[in-house]
Amino acid sequence: MTTITIDARAAVARSQPRASLADTVRQVMVMAWRATKKMRRNPEQFFDVTLQPILFTAMFAYIFGGAISGDVKSYLPLMIPGILAQTVLTTSMATGTQLREDIDKGVFDRFRSLPMARIAPLAGPMVADLLRYTIAATITFGMGLALGYRPGGGVLGVIGAILLAVFTGWSLAWVFTCLGTVARSAQSVQGISMMIMFPLTFLSNAFVPVDTLPGWLASFVKVNPVSHLVSADRDLANHGHVSVQVGWTLVACMIVIAVFAPLSVKLYKRHL
């Protein structure tokens, strides 16, 4: 007698028809709605996007404003785009942590057995997180206006800066989604994400002019992707100018998505 062992997950995957583009979009939006309902029932998920912009904007303005620019009002055009980039990018770290928590709870075992596109359980929560990024960006500018910031780029410039920051945060979230599929726990995802993001955000031009830095550090800051985003947001919000920095930021975002979106799906299928 010969015994044949069949991988149940592979059998389920082979039996499921490939989802069309329309079905994939619909399934992603269903998963996004699920994630939005989770946010509504767990309002603590909004603490970082509501409290962090207020605290960081106030603290950085009054601590560094006089030392760097002479007074708070003069420092705000430099600082607010930096706070915007920092807030949105650090908010994207939560995507990987929440994904890992769902995986550990066994929710994705059920998703894997359903006839849905494999990218839907990953992309759905990320679409829902666009709401969190937008809230964080809006509060950042609102706090800046309360402190006396008057963006020279006007309403369109501010909207452009917000959209660029939100899109950058969404693209970077794919990196943390990829990390969430391979890490062993939500705590490890959070720890590794902080080790990645905090050096990138603070070793950038977000809070200080590059020409005040030592030469070796300035060289790193100039090639730091976060610096390109901050410079692009300053050009949009302060001057209403679509500069080359905007183009470089968009290109970098597309590269990150092209690499880490399919990699996340592949790791999700292989390791879960």
Secondary structure, 3 states (H helix, E strand, C coil): CCCCCCCHHHHHHHHCCCCCHHHHHHHHHHHHHHHHHHHHHCHHHHHHHHHHHHHHHHHHHHHHHHHHHCCHHHHHHHHHHHHHHHHHHHHCHHHHHHHHHHHHHCHHHHHHHCCCCCCHHHHHHHHHHHHHHHHHHHHHHHHHHHHCCCCCCHHHHHHHHHHHHHHHHHHHHHHHHHHHHHCCCHHHHHHHHHHHHHHHHHCCCCCCCHHHCCHHHHHHHHHCHHHHHHHHHHHHHHHCCCCHHHHHHHHHHHHHHHHHHHHHHHHHHHHC
